[in-house]
Structures are given as C-alpha cells and as structure tokens.
Amino acid sequence: MDSVCRRWCHSRVRRLDGLRNYHVYITLSVYFGLGIVLLTYIQQTGNAAQSGLDRVLFGQAASLLKEDVITIVIVSLVILVGVALVYKPLKILCFDPLFAHSIGINVQKYDMLLYVGLVLAVAVGLQTGVVVLMAALLVTPAAAARYWTNHLVTMLLVAAFFGAVSGAMGTYISASFSRMPTGPWIVLCAAGCFALSFLFAPERGWLGRLIRARNMERRSAEENVLKTLYQAGEERHAWDTAQSLSELQRLRPMALHRLQRTLRRLLRHGWITEPSQEAYTLTESGFQRAAAITRRHRLWETYLAQKMNIPADHVHRDAEEMEHLLAPEMEHLLADALGHPTHDPHGKPIPPISETQPPRQKEHLSRNPGEH
C-alpha cells in the first residue's frame, strides 16, 4: 500500500522539482506511525490473536517451514527472471528517466514494475527479516557492492553475493541460538559487509584512499624539492652546486622535519646526493625528474595565461597543484595546443622534453667526445 501511494503521489508531482521526494517522506511517516498505533492498540486489547506479532516485527528463522522456503525460492526466481528480461530498460530508467522517455521507453510501466519487484522482495523476506529493517536489506548490499566496482552488472552480482552471505549468516545465528531475532542479525551481517567494503575496498575504500592520499602527498613533496633544487641551479647556472638545508627551507617553505624526511626519501631513490653534511645536489636521474616537473609547471602557467587569459601573477598557485596531476599524454597535448613554447609567462625557459642532463654536462660531453 505504501509503494502504491508513493507511486501515485510521484506521478502527480513529477513536474515539481522542489517537491520531488516529499511523497516518500509523507507516506513512510504516515504508514509507520499508523503501524505503531495499531500495534500499541492490539497489544493493549489482550486478544489472544496478537500472538506472533513479535515474529512479524523481528523475524524468526526457526519457525520457517519447508513450504515457506519453497515459496521464497520461487518468488526470488521470478524476480530474478523479471529483472533479467527488462534489465536494459530498467538500467536506463534508473540512471536517466528523461533520456529513457526520449527514446520511447514507457517510464511509468517500468517504474511500476520496479516497485512491484521491491514489494515482492520485501514480502518474501518478512518471515526471516524485519518489517522496518527490510529497507536496509535492499540498500546495504548494493551500497557495499558499489565500493568494489564501477560496472553495474558486476555490482549487481557482488550485491547479490553480499546479500546471500548476510542472509545465511544472520539466519544461522538466529537458528543456532535462543532469543536471537533473525532480521536484526541479517542486517548486522550486511552492515558488517558494508563496513569491510567501506574500509578495505581497493579503489573506493577509506584505507585505499588514505594510502593514495599519503602517497600523493609524499610524491608532491618530493617533486617540489626536486623542482626547488632545479630552479636554484637554474638561477646560478650551476646544477652541481650543493644547496644547504637552510637554503632549501628558505626557497621551499616546509616544516623542517618534513623536509628532512623528504630529502631522506630522495636520497634512497638516488635522485639527489649529499656531497657534504646537509648539502644536496641533483643526480642525473634526479635532474631529469626535476626538469620534467618544472616543464609541466611552466606549461600549465603558459596555458592559463594564454588560453584562459589569467594574469601571469595569478597562475603560479594553480600550476603548483596541476604539475603533480598532469599525465604524459596530457603534457604532450598541452604542448601541442600551445605551439611548443620555449618560455613561460614570467620569461623563464621551459625545459625541453628531451632534457636529461644539466647543460654544463652536455657542453662537457660535446667538447670531449673521445673521453666517453
């Protein structure tokens, strides 16, 4: 009844964007309140027929009969076959109803079929589940599956797996121990699947995002220090001159302990050397990486100044962020779009893409070809 009323209200307010979801709140609130009133009234009548209401509310797996299991299996198969038959229209409807209507899909018909499927899924689950918590069983497995994939078919399969595991574990706990309601345990198991997905999913999980954020922060710090060493050598026209720790901190304001940790990582990577205590210079591989990050920085500054018409004194901060995000393909496209510029808006030279050695070493190699 709740679904039918919500569907009717939705059809009446489809054009009112500001009231798009009000029918959901109204009907759910009204019918939930009506159910509580009726439950309270029945419990106070002393009528013997009220026996079993607690099982309807909390579920009881131990009371399942063979006929109940067969009914659940049959109805579940009917729902699965129905979803498989109308999968494509339902997918389009769920993602973009306006587009579905524009290509001739009967939105109201498939919308009603979706509601009917939801009602059937809730109805067959009442014996083992919970009236109120069945909504959680419809949402939680799908929400957990969303953390593991970007493909809808895979998400449906993973959600079905999570739902099956939650149902099996919750039903087993309810049947194995006394005074253990089925529905809450199923929902708790589903919540456990969601928590594990939220924490440990490789792409969308909290732990994975935290690790990627920390790695990105470390990489940005390393590239910033390399770029600072490159720019210091560029100003002095001598990349082999070591820069002291205090000079680096002046050129690149960072907390001292963070700068020292970054320098230690760069030493481990072999991108810098420490010819004297707390004095650092670029290695050949470090110079190549420093030139690459400087090139991306100055290309992006040039793009903002030329294509976006942003004043030259306002482009540095954006370039400081984008230089760490530009992929090599985007760098090539950017250089092509700008006509392969040689200088940035500040008049500083943009390192060529082939630059792998300091100019002093290149000159040395060209003057002494026989020594190598």
Summary of the structure (lengths in Angstrom):
residues: 372
radius of gyration: 32.4
end to end distance: 87.1
largest distance: 107.8
contacts: 1050
relative contact order: 0.05
helix: 72%
strand: 3%
